[in-house]
């Protein structure tokens, strides 16, 4: 194996205080918690978490869990009905034997749309609008960011981990061989990338999502629901 794909997430959430007030970036500054890894998105409104990237998705979600713990005195909402909330999945490369880079191509973005974008689109909140449209990606010096995933993907630690693992494994595999799958996705389509239990959880998550209290998701990051 000559290289390994690194993954990262910049999830966005609506943040409310104890009085049910929707906080903005200015409020975060006033709260004294605006820092390198916890802050506001580019618009200065939604809470944005910035975990360290890694070749291991579990390290990334554990970092996110720690960051959510730092704002657990507030209410972290993944619904995205008040503001357009989503998340950028970052893909880069850890060099192993020689220097390679992950260039954003139509093929790679379409694969991510096929395995992640289409399936998770039903988790978009009412305020997302044209944000998160299929094919939304941006080249970066370290690789590229896939900008389609809704904030609902981060409603539970388990779903965030599986989504990152899926994206990582798809990109690593496509450099070695063609990927064949049909839509709608089946467990068999996902088994080259995920365990059977992970595939079933991923496919069933949109229905599970309806039963979650997405107005306050920190509880789903202290266990693996």
C-alpha positions in Angstrom: 0.0 0.0 0.0 1.6 3.2 -1.2 -0.6 5.8 0.5 -3.5 6.1 2.9 -6.3 8.6 2.7 -6.7 11.0 5.7 -10.1 12.2 6.7 -11.4 15.1 8.7 -14.8 16.8 9.4 -15.8 20.4 10.0 -19.4 19.8 11.3 -21.8 22.8 11.8 -24.6 23.0 14.3 -27.1 25.5 15.7 -26.2 26.4 19.3 -28.7 27.5 21.9 -28.2 28.8 25.5 -30.2 27.8 28.5 -32.8 30.5 27.6 -33.3 28.9 24.2 -31.6 31.8 22.4 -29.9 31.0 19.1 -26.3 31.9 19.5 -24.0 33.5 16.9 -20.3 33.8 16.4 -20.3 37.0 18.5 -22.0 35.1 21.3 -19.4 32.4 21.1 -16.7 35.0 21.5 -18.5 36.5 24.5 -18.7 33.0 26.0 -14.9 32.8 25.9 -14.9 29.5 24.0 -14.1 30.7 20.5 -10.7 29.1 19.7 -8.8 27.3 17.0 -10.9 24.1 17.2 -14.3 25.5 18.4 -15.7 28.5 16.7 -18.1 29.9 14.1 -18.4 29.0 10.5 -17.3 31.4 7.7 -20.6 33.3 8.0 -19.9 33.8 11.7 -23.2 32.2 12.9 -23.3 28.4 13.2 -21.1 26.5 15.6 -18.2 24.9 13.7 -16.0 22.2 15.2 -12.5 21.6 13.7 -11.0 18.3 14.8 -7.6 17.2 13.7 -7.5 15.1 10.5 -6.3 11.5 10.8 -5.9 8.3 8.8 -8.1 6.8 11.5 -11.8 8.0 11.5 -12.1 6.9 15.2 -9.5 9.4 16.2 -11.5 12.2 14.4 -14.8 11.3 16.1 -13.2 11.1 19.5 -11.8 14.6 18.9 -15.3 15.8 18.0 -16.7 14.2 21.1 -14.2 16.1 23.2 -15.1 19.4 21.5 -18.8 18.8 22.0 -18.0 18.1 25.7 -16.6 21.6 25.9 -19.9 23.2 24.8 -22.1 20.7 26.6 -23.4 23.4 28.9 -25.2 24.7 25.8 -27.7 22.9 23.5 -26.2 21.6 20.3 -28.8 21.1 17.6 -28.2 19.1 14.4 -31.6 19.7 12.7 -30.5 22.7 10.6 -34.0 24.2 10.5 -32.9 27.7 11.8 -29.7 28.1 9.8 -28.1 26.1 6.9 -26.0 23.5 8.8 -23.8 20.8 7.1 -20.3 19.7 7.2 -17.2 19.5 5.0 -15.6 16.1 4.9 -11.9 16.6 4.2 -9.8 14.1 2.2 -6.0 14.2 2.0 -3.2 11.8 1.7 -0.7 10.3 4.2 2.5 9.6 2.3 3.8 6.1 2.7 6.3 5.1 -0.1 6.1 8.1 -2.5 4.5 11.4 -2.8 0.9 11.3 -4.2 -1.9 13.8 -3.9 -5.7 13.4 -4.0 -6.9 15.6 -6.9 -10.6 16.4 -6.9 -12.0 14.8 -10.1 -15.5 14.3 -11.3 -15.2 10.6 -10.8 -14.3 10.9 -7.1 -17.0 13.4 -6.4 -19.6 11.3 -8.1 -18.6 8.3 -6.1 -19.0 10.3 -2.9 -22.4 11.5 -4.1 -23.3 7.9 -4.8 -22.3 6.4 -1.5 -22.8 9.4 0.8 -24.6 12.4 -0.7 -27.7 10.7 -2.0 -28.2 8.5 1.0 -27.8 11.4 3.5 -29.7 14.1 1.6 -32.9 13.2 3.5 -31.2 14.4 6.7 -31.0 18.0 5.4 -32.7 20.6 7.5 -35.3 23.1 6.2 -32.8 26.0 6.1 -30.1 24.3 4.0 -31.6 25.4 0.7 -29.2 25.1 -2.2 -26.3 24.3 0.2 -25.3 20.6 0.1 -26.3 20.0 -3.5 -24.8 16.9 -5.1 -21.4 17.5 -6.6 -20.4 20.3 -4.2 -16.7 19.9 -3.6 -13.7 22.2 -3.5 -10.0 21.5 -4.2 -7.6 22.4 -1.4 -3.8 22.4 -1.1 -4.0 19.3 1.1 -6.6 17.5 -1.0 -10.2 18.4 -1.3 -13.3 19.0 0.8 -16.7 17.3 0.1 -19.4 19.8 1.1 -22.6 17.8 0.6 -23.1 16.1 4.0 -25.8 17.5 6.2 -25.4 18.2 9.9 -27.7 15.2 10.5 -24.7 12.9 9.7 -23.1 14.1 12.9 -26.2 13.5 15.1 -24.5 10.4 16.5 -20.9 9.4 17.0 -21.6 6.1 15.3 -23.0 7.6 12.1 -20.2 10.2 11.9 -17.6 7.5 12.2 -19.2 5.2 9.6 -19.7 8.0 7.1 -16.0 9.0 7.4 -14.9 5.4 7.2 -17.0 4.8 4.1 -15.7 7.9 2.3 -12.1 7.0 3.1 -12.4 3.3 2.0 -14.2 4.3 -1.2 -11.4 6.7 -2.2 -8.7 4.2 -1.3 -10.3 1.4 -3.3 -11.0 3.4 -6.4 -7.3 3.9 -7.0 -6.9 0.1 -7.0 -9.9 -1.2 -8.9 -13.3 -0.3 -10.4 -16.2 0.0 -7.9 -19.5 -1.5 -8.8 -22.7 -0.8 -6.9 -26.4 -0.1 -7.6 -28.8 2.4 -6.2 -30.5 2.3 -3.8 -27.6 1.0 -1.8 -27.7 -2.5 -0.3 -25.7 -4.1 2.5 -23.8 -6.1 -0.2 -22.8 -2.8 -1.9 -21.2 -1.6 1.3 -19.4 -4.7 2.4 -16.2 -3.9 0.5 -15.9 -0.9 2.8 -17.8 -1.5 6.0 -18.7 -4.4 8.3 -22.2 -5.9 8.0 -23.2 -4.2 11.3 -21.9 -0.9 10.1 -23.6 -1.2 6.7 -26.9 -2.0 8.3 -26.6 1.0 10.7 -25.7 3.3 7.9 -28.6 2.2 5.7 -31.1 2.3 8.5 -30.0 5.7 9.9 -32.4 7.9 8.1 -35.3 6.1 9.8 -33.5 6.1 13.1 -32.8 9.8 12.7 -36.6 10.5 13.0 -36.6 9.0 16.5 -33.6 11.0 17.8 -33.7 14.2 19.8 -31.7 16.2 17.3 -32.3 19.4 19.2 -29.6 18.2 21.7 -27.2 15.7 20.3 -24.4 15.7 22.9 -26.1 12.7 24.5 -25.5 10.7 21.4 -21.7 11.4 21.5 -21.2 10.0 25.0 -22.2 6.6 23.8 -22.3 4.8 20.4 -26.0 5.0 19.6 
